[in-house]
Amino acid sequence: MKAIKTLVLLFVVCVGTLVAGCARGGRPDNAPMPDEGIDGMPIGNRNRKVRPGITVLLDDSIKLIAGKRVALVTNQTGVDEKGRRSIDLLTTDPRAQRAGVKLVRLFAPEHGATGTADRPNLSDEKDEKTGLIIHSLYQSRTIAPPDSLLTDVDVLIVDLQDIGTRTWTYVGVMLYSMQAGAKRGIPVLVLDRPNPITGARAEGALLDSALANGEMPVVGNRTNGFALYPMPLRHGLTMGEMARLFQAQFKLGTRLTVVPMRNWRRGMWFDETELPWVRPSPNMPNITSALLYPALVPFESSNVSVGRGTDEPFQRFGASWLRADSVTRMLEDLSLTGVKFKAERYTPNKPGDGKFAGRSIPGIRIEVTDRERVQPARVGAAILWALSRVHKDSLRLTAAGFDQRMGSARAREALLGGADPDAVMDRQLPAVIAFEKDARRFYLYR
């Protein structure tokens, strides 16, 4: 029976993969050509280095901001292929100076302008090079650029690095900036950057529409900046492509222009782009953490450590009550593709979530053995299933927060009830495939 079950599961996964592949073939009539971006701008070819949106803006599209007063939403990830800040390029680069670009306002998302803060209610900062105040868009939650700071702005630019997972708050900042631009009639430019874990695949539960809220934050509403739209946990899009999706699906009136990258392909991992890796947040040290982030981010709403305060956050998990050997055996018995699990001990040092600070705790390391085959959402489902089987009385979840991250209360309840994790995730496949098929019309790259 086990062999038959395995064959059935393989068949379901293969069929889903084939259908998803078919969904990625063909080109909708309203989509750009594979080597073109917005307004027919060429993307380039695979034999050249990737150039981010800020470089393309200055090289080819400076007319979009010529003679304009510019507000920039960015942080430490806003750099060009040489590691030069977008802030500096827009103020001192000869191309910007000749075009009469005037940078008048700076905004920063969660983690602040340097990406080192790991707490809410961030204060405004001062950029020492330009003398401009960097206004924080992260208080008790992600907020939009305030109307009062946009009165003298002609163009609003967003230049932030996404990590390929639905729960990333920088996406919320982008959406709220688009809504703020629409409200005031200010054009919005999104400078595109790579999806670091490739744009070749989507997986995981779609966010339940009952949990999604993409409204711009105002007093009294329930927005949170990371549960915005019903898309898979691993969405397979770039920031620019998500901006196009939001523009259409939320029916925004934003005067949106996405400035695409050159030479990026959907199958590229970040380390294949030759762009400098800049930590998008304090707990995102490398691509491996970004890849495994979808597996462990739901456990932010639990009493399980996700490795914050260690050198490998989101590559391990643990708790003082964890029987690591037992859980490791259960996970290894599942034979999940592309990963191995190893019991260990680790000590979180001043973790941002405060979990088990300064205590040596039993944990489990997730080792990626094949990044092309690993399915992090399935890994996360398996971890929840195993923890609930071994530690039913010790595991504590905050249901609302867990569901907003994982995406589905039904999936969570099934896994906690002992349902086979592969079967639970297989039930997500039709919705994921449908999303991928629909999302093709927003693609900028092949």
N, C-alpha and C positions, 0 to 999 in steps of 0.2 A: 504493500500500500504506500509506503514511503517513497518507493521508486516511482510509482504512478503519479503521486502527488507532485514530485519534483519535476517530472516530465510535463505535467499540466501547467505548472507555474512557469517553466521555461517557455512553453508554447505561448502563454499569455503575454509574457514579457517580450518575446520575439515578435509576436503579432503587433503589440503596441509600438515597438521600435520601428517595425516596417511601416506601419501607418504613419507614425511621426515622421519618418523619412520621406514618405510620399507627401505629407503635408508641407515638408520643407522644399519639395520640388515645385516647379511651376512658379509663375509670377503673376500676381493679381494685376489687373489693368491699371490700378491707381498707385502701384508701388514703384519706387525708383528702380532704374536698372541696377544690376548687381555692382557695377563699378561706378555708380553715381550716387551722390548724396542729394541734399535739398537743392533745388534749382539746377540740377544737372552737374553739380560740382564733382569732378572725378575723385574717386577714393584711392586709386593707385593699384599697384600689383604686389604680389607676395614676395618679390625679390628685393623690396626696399624696406627700410626701417619704418616702424610705425611712428606717425606724427600725430600728437594729440590735437584736439580742437583749438587750443590756444595758438599753436603754431600755424594751423591752417587759417585762422582768423587774421593773423598778422601778415601771412604770406599772400593770401589770395582774396580775403574778404574784409579788408580793413574799411571798405566803404560803408559797411554796416554800422560802424561806430564813428566814422569821420565827423569831426566837429561836434561830437556829442558829449554830454555830461553823463558819465557812466557810474552806476553802482555795481559792485562785484560781490557775489556771495561765494566765498571760497575758504580754504584753510590750507594746511601744510601740503595737501595732495595736489593743489593747483600749481603744478610746475610743468615746464616743457621738457622735451627729450634730453636737454642738458641739465636739468635740475633747477632751472631759473624760475623764480616765482612769477606767476601770472600778474600779481600785484606790481612787481618791478617792471615787467615787460610792458604793461599798459601805461606806466608813468615815465620810463626812461628809454625804452626801445626807440630807435630813430624812426621806425615805421609808424609807431603810434604818435610820436611827436610831430612828424610831418603831416599826419592826418588831423592834427588838432584834437586828439582825444584828451579828455579831462576826467580823471578818476576823482569823483567827489564823495563816494560813500563806500564803506566796507562792511560786510556782514559775515558772521561765522556761525556754523552749525554746532551741534553737540560736540563736545570735547574741545571746543575753542579753536582759536586761530592756529595754534601750534599742534593741536591734536593730542595734548598731554593731560587734559583735565578729565577726570572720571567721576563726575558728580553733577547734580542738577544745579539750577540757579546760578549760572555762570555770569560773571560781571563783564561789562565792556572792557576792552583793552585798547592800548595805543600801539599802532604800528610805528616802530621807531624810524624806519627808513622814510616813510611818506609823511609821518606826523598825523595821519588820519586816525580817528577813533574806529575801532573794529566793534561794531554793535553785535551783541550776542543774540542769537535766535534760539537759545535753549535756556528756558527757565525751569519751571516744574515740569514742563513738556516742551516739545518743539513748537515754535511760533512762526508767524509770517513776518516779513519785513513790514514795519509799521507805516501807515499812511504818512505820518508826520515826517518820516525820514525819506520820503520819495517825492516830495513836492518840487525839488529842483533837479530831478533825474530824468534824462531823456531815454536811456536804455538800461535795462537790468540784465546783468550777465550772471549765469550760474556755472561755476567750474569746480566740480567736486567728484571724487572717486567713489563709485559704488563698488560693492563686493559680490554682487550676483544673488543676494538673498533678499526676499521680500521684506524682511523686518528692519532694513537699514534706514535710519532716520534721515540720512542725507537725501534720500528720495522724497521724504516728506517735505523737507526744506525746499526742494526743487518745485514740487507741486504747489506748495503755498506761495512760492515766489511767482509762479505762473498765474495763480489766482489774484495775487496782489497786483501784478502787471495788468491783468484784464480789468480789474476794478478801476484802475487809474488811467487806463489807455496807454500804458508804457510798453513798448516792445520788449520781449524777453528773448535773449540768446542763451542757448544751452551749448556749452563747449564740450564735445563728447570725449569720452575716455573708455578704455577697454573694460569689458566684463572680465575680471581677473581669472575666473574659473570657467571660461569659455562661454560663448553664446550658442553652443551647438546642441544643448539639451536643457530641458526643463523637467522637474520632478517634484514630488511631494504634494501634499494636499493643497488644493486651492483654498484661499481664505474664504470661509463661509461669508456670504453676502450680508448675513445678519450681524457679523462682526466688523465688516469693512465700513470705514467712514473717511472719505477723502475731503470733507468740508474744510475750508480754511478755519483755523482756530478763532473762536470768539468766546466771550465770557458765557459760560453755561453749557457749551456743547462738549461732546465726549471725544474729540479728536485726540490722537496720541502720537501722530507722526510716523508710525510704523505699521499700522493696520489700515491700509488705504484702499486697496482694490482687490477683487477676487482673482488673484494670480497664484501660480504654484510657488511653493516655498523657495525653490531654486527656479528663477524665472527665465534665464537664458537671454536677457536683453541688456543693452547698454543704457546709460542714463538718457542719451538722446532719443533712443527708441522708446523708452518709457515715457518721455515727455510727449512724443507723438501719440502714443497710446492714450495718455491722460487727456490730451487736447481733444481727441475724438470721443473717447468714452464718457468723459465728464461734460462734453459739449461746452468747453471753455471758449471764451471769446478772446483768448490771448493772441496777440500778434507774435507768434512763435517762429523762431528760426533756430534750427539745430545746425551747428557747424560741425560737420563730421570729421572723424579721423581720416588719415590717409594710410592705406596699406594694412589695415587690420582685417582679419578674417575670423569668422565665427568659431572656428576650431582652435584658435590661438589661446594658449595659456599666457598669463602675464609675463612669465619669464622668457617667453618666446618673442616678446615685442621689442626688447632692448630698451624699454623705458625704465627709468629708475623706480624701484619699489619704495614708496614712502608710506610708512604705517598709516593706514586710514584712521586708526584709533589706537589707544594705548594697548588694547588687547588683540591686535591684529598684526603680529610681527612678520608673517610670511604668508605665502599662498596656501600652504597646508592648513593653517588656521582658518583661512577664508573658505577653503573647500569643505572643512568639517564643521564650520559654523552652523550650517542648516541642521546638522544632527543634534547639536547641543544647545542652540539658542533657546528652545522651548523651556529648558531646565533652569533658565534664569528665574522662572516663576516656580521654584521648588526649593527644597532644602538640600539640594545637591550642588556641590561645587563644580563649576565648568572650567576650572583651571585658572581663573583670574588670580593674579598675584604670583604666577609662576612664569617661567620662560617659554612655556608652551600652552597658552590659553586656548581653549576650544579644541585641544588635541588630547585632553584627558578629563576625567570626571572622578569625583570621590565624595566621601562623607565619613564622619566619625563612626557611623553605624554600618558601613558597607562591608559585606563579606565578599571581598574582591575576588577570591579564588572561585567561589561558587558562581558569581555573576559572569566572570570571565569564561568559565566552562560552558555556561548556557549560550553565551554569545558565539563562542568558537564553534559550538555544535550546529549553529545555523549556517555556517559556511557562507557568510556574506561576501560578495565579490569585491575584490580590491582592498580589503582591510584585514588586519589582525588585531587581536586584543591581548594585552599583557598586564597582569596585576603588578602594582607598584605601591610605593608610599610617596607622598609629597607634602610640602608645607606651604600653604598660601601665605605670601608675605604682603601685608597691607592690601588685600584684595579690594577692588572697588565695590564689590557686593557684600563685603564684610563676612563672608562665609568661612568659618574655621580659621580665622586669622591667627597666624603664628603657631598653629597646631599641626603636628604630623598626623596625617590621616591616610587610611587605605584608599587606593584609587585604581583606576584602570586607564592605561594609555591606549589610544587608538592609533595604530600604525597603518599608513596608507601604503599598500603594496602595488597598486595599479590605479593611478588617478583617472585614467580613461574609463575604467569600469566601475569605480566606486559610486554608489548611489547614497549620498549622505542622508537624505530624508528617510530611506529605509534603515540606515544605521541608527538614526534617532528613534524610529519606531521600535526597533529591536531592543534598544537600551531601555526604553520605557517598559516594554513587555517584561524584560528580564528583571529589572528592579522591582516591578510590582509582584512578580512571582516569588522572589526571594525575600523581599522586604515590604510586604503588604502593610505591616503595622508601623514601619519607620518612615517610608516615603511620604512626603507631604507636598502637595501641589496647590498652587493658587489657580483655580480652574480658568478664570477669565483671562489672566495673563498668559497661561500656558496655551489656551486655545487661540488667542490672538497671534501667537507666534507659530505654533504648529499648523493652525488653520482650521481645525475641525474638532468640535466637541465630540462628534460621533466616533471619529477615529480614536481620540483619547480614551473614551469610555470603553470601546471595544478592546483596546490594548490592555487597559487596567483590568478588564474582565477575563483576560487570558486568551483572547483570540490570536490566531497565528499572525505574526507581524507581516509576513509576506502577503497573506491573503488580504489583510487590511489595506496595505499599500497598493495591491493590484486593483482594488476597487476604485482607486484614485485615477487610474490610467486613462479611462475615457475622457474625463474632464481635462486632464493635462494635455492630451492629444488635441482636443478641441481648442484649447487655449493656444497651443503652438500654431495650429492651422490659422486661427484668426489673427494671431500676432504677426504673421508674415507680412501683412500689409503695412506694418510699421517698421519693417527691417530697413536698415541702411547699408547692410553689408551681407555678403554671401558666405 
